[in-house]
């Protein structure tokens, strides 16, 4: 028996490849099919089943394309209704893969169809639990994502989750290995560990949501406290996973289309496509195509795309580091942005060499910011970090303008005012600056530096408040 976790850091997502005696199963695959097909080919194995733990909201799964290419059966848990052919499993149903068995454990709560898959070895002993978004390492799945689709409240779903964990998951042996669908960085939970697997016994001891003495009401309160609003693309991705989508091969062919600077400019002007620049932020600020939006490929790329580009059908033109154009198309498709229509051949250097118009973002370091702030010249500071980061500690008199909600809140600032933007590393503030510039905000200065850097430079900050203290106050 072979179990391989295929972890994708950008989405903090774990897919799984299981092989036994020439048969394989895939759990929660990403959009691209090649990694799974190649693994099966290397093992001379046939992919028999594709198991989905639930209708994913934070990425578009590859189940439909993978089933078409491999002949495997797509399996969802009870109550899952789709517009494509699949097997709707019953609670307790067993599937044979070589010499091992996968048992269906219906665990509603995160969503009504949420299901865990229990892997039993050839002797029938429970070995591993593929827990999807029901149980994470250090956390459990948020219960607010399926409210609109079900008419249930988040408290209703949280109550279901409590019962699922106590009656299905926590009854399993302590040595069962828990393999979740996500780790730290995912918006599907709020307190996930950076570890990507653990034993169930250790989770019973350390996971706040699995406390043995916890009442259902205590669980509901703790699980629902402190949840940020989900990114706008979540519901749209969930719908794609239910209804189906265009073949990834077609998406890749359309998007990985090279355009020289003249053709790129012509297509941009004729289509109104969004120009997405995915280079490093320190390179972007030195020069970019006017009105281009920056979201760096080496940051939290896909989640930020999903949070900040409202329309999944938006046509997109790509400016990427040379050799990473196809990767960009794929990573857009992972979160449902299937309408990339080409990339700048030769990248930004080719654009510049062609004598095309170039824009810039003014950036300064911490020392220069401190000098201006202390002299009263930098009076309007925009902190684009998350609300919890801002509440914990921020520059005195700064305004919170979280990048997550920038499209909704930018009217709170004036286009004729000068603003100093900052985050923690410069990545998020560069994204914010690019979006604001494209919307007509011209007087922007991007500050490269962290709160710790600001403190060391003598910039006055609010008193530090521990995040755990904030959580208790909200509760």
C-alpha positions in Angstrom: 0.0 0.0 0.0 1.2 3.5 -0.9 -0.2 6.8 0.4 1.2 10.0 -1.1 0.2 13.5 0.0 0.4 15.9 -2.9 0.5 19.3 -1.1 0.2 22.6 -2.9 1.4 25.5 -0.8 -0.3 28.3 -2.7 -3.7 26.9 -1.8 -2.6 25.1 1.3 -4.3 22.1 -0.2 -3.6 18.4 0.1 -4.6 15.9 -2.5 -3.9 12.2 -2.0 -2.7 9.3 -4.2 -3.4 5.8 -2.8 -2.2 2.7 -4.6 -2.4 -1.0 -3.8 -1.9 -4.1 -6.0 -2.1 -2.1 -9.3 -5.2 -0.1 -8.4 -5.2 3.5 -7.4 -7.5 6.1 -5.9 -7.2 9.9 -5.9 -8.8 12.1 -3.2 -9.6 15.8 -3.8 -7.5 16.3 -6.9 -6.5 19.8 -8.1 -7.5 21.0 -11.6 -4.5 19.6 -13.4 -4.6 15.9 -14.2 -1.0 15.2 -15.2 0.4 14.6 -11.6 -2.1 11.9 -10.9 -1.9 10.2 -14.3 1.9 10.2 -14.2 2.0 8.6 -10.7 -0.4 5.9 -11.7 1.7 5.3 -14.9 4.9 5.0 -12.9 3.2 2.4 -10.6 1.7 0.6 -13.6 -1.6 1.2 -11.8 -5.2 1.9 -12.9 -7.0 4.8 -11.3 -10.2 3.2 -10.1 -11.9 5.9 -8.0 -11.7 9.7 -7.6 -13.1 10.5 -4.1 -14.3 14.0 -3.3 -14.7 14.9 0.4 -17.2 17.7 -0.5 -18.0 20.5 -3.0 -14.8 22.5 -2.6 -15.2 26.3 -2.5 -11.6 27.4 -2.5 -10.5 25.6 -5.7 -11.9 23.9 -8.8 -11.3 20.2 -8.5 -9.9 18.1 -11.4 -12.4 15.3 -10.9 -14.2 15.6 -14.2 -11.2 15.8 -16.5 -9.4 13.1 -14.5 -12.4 10.8 -14.8 -12.6 11.4 -18.5 -8.9 10.7 -19.0 -8.5 7.7 -16.6 -11.9 6.0 -16.8 -12.2 6.3 -13.0 -15.5 6.7 -11.2 -16.1 9.9 -9.3 -17.4 9.3 -5.8 -19.1 11.9 -3.5 -20.7 11.3 -0.2 -24.5 11.2 0.7 -26.7 14.1 -0.5 -24.2 15.4 -3.1 -26.1 16.3 -6.3 -24.2 17.1 -9.5 -24.8 17.9 -13.1 -22.4 15.2 -14.2 -22.2 11.4 -13.8 -20.9 10.2 -10.4 -21.5 7.7 -7.7 -23.3 9.0 -4.7 -22.1 6.8 -1.9 -24.1 5.7 1.2 -22.8 6.1 4.7 -20.7 3.1 5.6 -20.2 2.0 1.9 -16.9 0.3 1.2 -14.7 0.5 -1.9 -12.0 -2.0 -2.7 -8.6 -0.7 -4.0 -6.2 -3.6 -4.5 -5.8 -5.1 -1.1 -7.2 -2.2 0.9 -10.6 -0.7 1.5 -11.9 2.8 1.7 -15.0 3.2 3.9 -17.4 6.2 3.6 -18.1 8.2 6.8 -20.7 10.8 6.2 -19.7 13.8 8.3 -22.0 16.8 7.6 -21.2 20.1 9.1 -18.7 22.0 7.0 -21.2 21.3 4.2 -24.2 18.9 4.2 -22.4 16.4 1.9 -19.0 16.5 3.7 -17.6 13.1 3.9 -14.5 11.5 5.4 -12.9 8.4 3.9 -11.4 5.8 6.2 -8.6 3.7 4.8 -8.5 0.2 6.1 -5.4 -2.0 5.4 -5.6 -5.5 4.0 -6.4 -6.9 7.5 -9.3 -4.5 7.9 -7.5 -2.3 10.5 -8.2 1.4 10.3 -5.0 3.1 9.0 -5.8 6.6 7.8 -8.6 9.1 7.7 -8.9 11.5 4.7 -10.9 14.1 6.6 -11.4 16.8 3.9 -12.6 20.0 5.6 -14.3 18.2 8.5 -11.1 18.0 10.6 -7.9 19.9 10.1 -4.7 19.7 12.1 -5.5 22.2 14.9 -8.9 23.2 13.7 -12.2 22.1 12.0 -13.9 23.3 8.9 -15.8 26.6 9.0 -19.6 26.0 9.1 -20.7 29.1 7.3 -20.0 28.4 3.6 -23.1 26.4 2.7 -25.7 28.6 4.3 -27.1 30.2 1.2 -27.3 26.9 -0.7 -29.1 25.1 2.2 -31.1 27.7 4.0 -29.4 26.6 7.2 -27.7 28.9 9.7 -24.0 28.5 10.5 -25.1 27.4 14.0 -27.1 24.6 12.5 -24.2 23.4 10.5 -21.8 23.8 13.4 -24.1 21.6 15.4 -24.0 18.9 12.7 -20.2 19.2 12.7 -20.1 18.6 16.5 -22.2 15.5 16.1 -20.1 14.2 13.1 -16.9 14.6 15.0 -18.1 13.0 18.2 -20.1 10.2 16.6 -17.9 9.3 13.6 -14.4 10.7 13.8 -13.5 10.6 17.5 -14.6 7.0 17.9 -11.8 5.8 15.7 -8.5 4.4 17.2 -6.0 7.0 18.3 -3.3 5.7 16.0 -5.3 6.5 12.9 -3.4 9.1 10.8 -5.5 12.2 9.9 -4.9 13.6 6.4 -6.9 16.8 5.9 -7.6 18.7 2.7 -5.9 21.9 4.0 -3.3 23.4 6.2 -2.3 26.8 7.5 -3.0 29.6 5.1 -6.4 28.3 3.8 -9.5 30.4 4.4 -11.5 27.2 5.0 -10.7 27.3 8.7 -9.3 29.9 11.1 -6.6 28.2 13.3 -5.0 25.5 11.2 -1.5 24.2 11.9 1.3 24.3 9.5 1.6 20.5 9.9 -0.2 18.6 7.2 -1.0 15.4 9.0 -1.1 14.0 12.6 -2.5 11.1 14.6 -6.1 11.3 15.7 -5.0 10.7 19.3 -2.8 13.8 19.3 -5.6 15.9 17.8 -7.9 14.7 20.6 -5.3 16.1 23.0 -4.4 19.3 21.2 -7.2 20.5 18.9 -9.5 23.0 20.7 -12.5 21.6 18.9 -12.1 18.1 20.0 -12.0 18.7 23.8 -13.7 15.8 25.5 -15.5 18.1 28.0 -16.9 20.5 25.4 -20.6 20.9 25.1 -22.3 21.4 21.8 -23.1 25.0 22.5 -19.5 25.7 23.5 -18.4 24.1 20.3 -20.8 26.2 18.2 -19.6 29.4 19.9 -15.9 28.7 19.5 -16.1 27.4 15.9 -18.2 30.4 14.7 -16.3 33.2 16.6 -13.8 35.2 14.7 -14.7 34.0 11.2 -13.9 36.5 8.4 -16.3 36.7 5.5 -15.3 34.1 2.9 -13.6 35.3 -0.3 -16.1 36.2 -3.1 -15.0 33.4 -5.4 -15.8 30.6 -2.9 -19.5 30.2 -4.0 -18.5 30.4 -7.6 -15.9 27.6 -7.4 -18.4 25.4 -5.4 -20.9 25.9 -8.3 -18.3 24.9 -10.9 -17.5 21.8 -8.9 -21.2 20.8 -8.8 -22.1 21.7 -12.4 -18.9 21.1 -14.3 -16.4 23.2 -16.3 -14.5 23.5 -19.5 -11.7 21.0 -20.2 -8.4 22.0 -18.7 -6.7 21.2 -22.0 -8.8 23.8 -23.8 -8.2 26.4 -21.0 -4.4 25.8 -21.3 -4.3 26.1 -25.1 -6.3 29.3 -25.0 -4.2 30.9 -22.2 -0.7 29.8 -23.1 -0.7 31.8 -26.3 2.3 34.1 -26.9 1.7 37.7 -28.0 4.4 40.1 -29.0 4.2 43.6 -27.6 2.2 45.1 -30.5 -0.3 42.2 -30.5 -0.5 42.2 -26.7 -1.4 45.9 -26.8 -3.9 45.4 -29.6 -5.7 42.6 -27.8 -5.7 44.5 -24.5 -7.3 47.5 -26.3 -9.8 45.5 -28.3 -11.0 43.2 -25.6 -10.8 45.1 -22.4 -8.9 42.2 -20.9 -7.4 42.7 -17.4 -3.6 42.8 -17.5 -2.3 40.6 -14.7 1.4 41.0 -13.8 2.7 38.1 -11.7 6.4 39.1 -11.4 8.1 39.8 -8.1 6.7 42.9 -6.3 10.2 44.6 -6.1 10.5 44.2 -9.9 6.9 45.3 -10.6 7.2 48.6 -8.7 10.1 49.7 -10.9 8.0 49.5 -14.1 4.9 47.9 -15.4 2.2 48.2 -18.2 -0.2 51.0 -17.3 -3.4 49.8 -15.5 -1.8 46.3 -14.9 -2.8 44.6 -11.7 0.0 43.0 -9.7 -0.5 39.6 -7.9 2.9 37.9 -7.6 3.1 34.3 -8.6 5.4 33.5 -5.6 3.0 34.8 -3.0 -0.5 33.5 -2.1 -1.3 33.8 -5.8 -4.5 31.9 -6.4 -6.4 33.0 -3.2 -5.6 36.6 -3.9 -6.7 36.3 -7.5 -10.0 34.8 -6.2 -10.4 37.5 -3.6 -9.6 40.5 -5.9 -10.8 39.7 -9.4 -14.7 39.7 -9.1 -15.6 38.1 -12.4 -14.5 34.5 -13.1 -15.3 35.1 -16.7 -12.9 38.1 -16.9 -10.6 37.8 -19.9 -7.0 38.0 -18.7 -3.7 38.9 -20.3 -0.6 37.7 -18.5 2.8 39.3 -17.8 5.0 36.7 -16.3 8.6 35.9 -15.6 10.0 34.0 -18.7 9.2 30.3 -18.5 6.3 30.7 -16.0 3.6 31.6 -18.4 1.9 28.2 -18.6 2.2 27.8 -14.8 0.3 31.1 -14.4 -2.5 29.9 -16.7 -2.8 26.7 -14.7 -2.8 28.4 -11.4 -5.6 30.8 -12.6 -7.6 27.8 -13.7 -7.2 26.2 -10.2 -9.6 28.8 -8.9 -11.9 29.0 -11.9 -10.3 31.8 -13.9 -10.5 30.0 -17.2 -10.4 32.9 -19.6 -6.7 33.8 -19.9 -6.3 34.7 -23.6 -2.5 35.1 -23.9 0.7 36.2 -22.4 3.3 38.9 -23.3 6.1 37.1 -25.3 9.5 38.1 -23.9 7.8 39.5 -20.8 8.0 43.1 -19.6 11.6 43.6 -21.0 10.1 43.1 -24.5 7.4 45.7 -23.8 10.0 48.2 -22.6 12.3 47.5 -25.5 9.4 48.1 -27.9 9.2 51.7 -26.5 5.8 51.2 -25.0 4.4 53.3 -22.2 5.5 52.3 -18.7 4.1 53.2 -15.2 5.7 52.9 -11.8 4.8 52.7 -8.1 6.8 55.0 -5.8 8.3 52.9 -3.0 10.3 53.9 0.1 12.0 52.0 2.8 11.3 52.1 6.6 13.9 54.8 7.3 12.5 57.2 4.8 9.0 56.5 6.0 10.0 57.2 9.6 11.6 60.5 8.5 8.5 61.7 6.8 6.1 60.4 9.4 7.9 62.0 12.3 8.1 65.2 10.4 4.3 65.1 9.8 4.6 64.6 6.1 3.1 61.1 6.0 -0.2 61.8 7.8 -2.4 59.4 5.8 -1.3 55.8 6.3 -3.2 52.8 4.9 -2.6 49.5 6.6 -3.7 46.7 4.1 -3.1 43.8 6.5 -6.0 41.7 7.8 -8.3 43.2 10.5 -6.8 40.9 13.1 -3.3 42.0 12.3 -4.3 45.7 12.4 -6.2 45.2 15.7 -3.1 43.6 17.3 -0.8 46.5 16.6 -0.6 49.3 14.0 0.9 52.6 13.2 -0.7 55.3 15.3 -3.6 57.0 13.4 -3.3 54.6 10.5 -6.5 53.6 8.7 -7.3 49.9 8.2 -8.0 49.1 4.6 -7.7 45.3 4.4 -6.6 44.0 1.0 -9.2 41.2 1.3 -12.0 43.8 1.1 -10.3 46.5 -1.0 -12.8 46.4 -3.8 -15.6 47.0 -1.4 -13.9 49.7 0.7 -11.8 51.8 -1.7 -14.5 54.5 -1.8 -13.6 55.3 1.8 -10.5 57.1 0.6 -10.1 60.1 -1.6 -8.5 60.1 -5.0 -6.9 63.5 -4.5 -5.1 62.6 -1.3 -1.6 61.2 -0.8 -1.5 57.9 0.9 1.3 55.7 2.3 0.5 52.0 2.0 2.1 49.2 4.0 1.6 45.5 5.0 4.2 43.2 6.4 6.5 42.4 3.5 5.5 44.7 0.7 3.6 42.0 -1.2 0.1 43.0 -0.2 0.7 46.7 -0.3 2.0 46.4 -3.9 -1.1 44.5 -4.9 -3.2 47.3 -3.3 -1.2 50.0 -4.9 -1.6 48.5 -8.4 -5.4 48.1 -8.0 -5.8 51.7 -6.6 -3.6 53.1 -9.4 -5.8 51.3 -12.0 -8.8 52.9 -10.4 -7.4 56.4 -10.6 -5.6 56.8 -7.3 -2.3 58.5 -8.3 -0.8 59.8 -5.1 0.4 56.5 -3.6 3.7 55.6 -1.8 4.4 52.0 -1.1 6.3 51.5 2.2 8.5 48.4 2.3 8.8 47.3 5.9 7.1 45.5 8.8 5.6 46.6 12.1 8.8 45.4 13.8 10.8 47.6 11.4 8.6 50.6 12.1 9.0 50.1 15.9 12.8 50.0 15.6 12.7 53.2 13.5 10.9 55.0 16.3 7.5 55.2 14.5 4.7 55.3 17.2 2.6 52.2 17.3 -0.6 51.3 19.3 -0.1 49.0 22.2 0.3 45.4 21.2 -2.7 43.1 21.8 -2.2 39.3 21.7 -4.5 37.7 19.0 -5.7 35.2 21.6 -6.9 38.1 23.8 -8.7 39.6 20.9 -10.5 36.3 20.2 -11.6 36.0 23.8 -12.9 39.6 23.8 -14.9 38.8 20.7 -16.3 35.7 22.2 
